[in-house]
Amino acid sequence: MSQKNVLGSELKSCSCNPMTGWYRDGACRTDISDQGMHTVCAVITKEFLSYSKAQGNDLSTPQLGFPGLKAGDRWCLCAPRWKEAFEDGMAPLIVLEATEESTLKIIDIDTLKKFSHKN
């Protein structure tokens, strides 16, 4: 299992508050059972939450074991969903150091760099 980010260095944690990731360990790691490829560490915006809800994926409403997201939270998004949001002009910024390298199979590095969150 890869432990590298899209820049080729060590994969950093995305968020432990709220706890994110396919493994709910704070990192955007993946494996073959992760059909959605939860590999993009995104900085959530109100606009993206509205967009995602309209697409049928409500990330803002708390559910059993899920706190619900708010603007400013970091969350491991599915790479195909982020790409769809990008194509629709709604993609949130991302943390490159915490975005897992298999994301590059779906989204090219130049696009990712344009959406890099600056701390």
Secondary structure, 3 states (H helix, E strand, C coil): CCCEECCCCECCCCCECCECCCCCCCCCCCCCCCCCCEEEEEECCHHHHHHHHHCCCCCCCCECCECCCCCCCEEEEEHHHHHHHHHCCCCCCECHHHCEHHHHHCCCHHHHHHCECCC
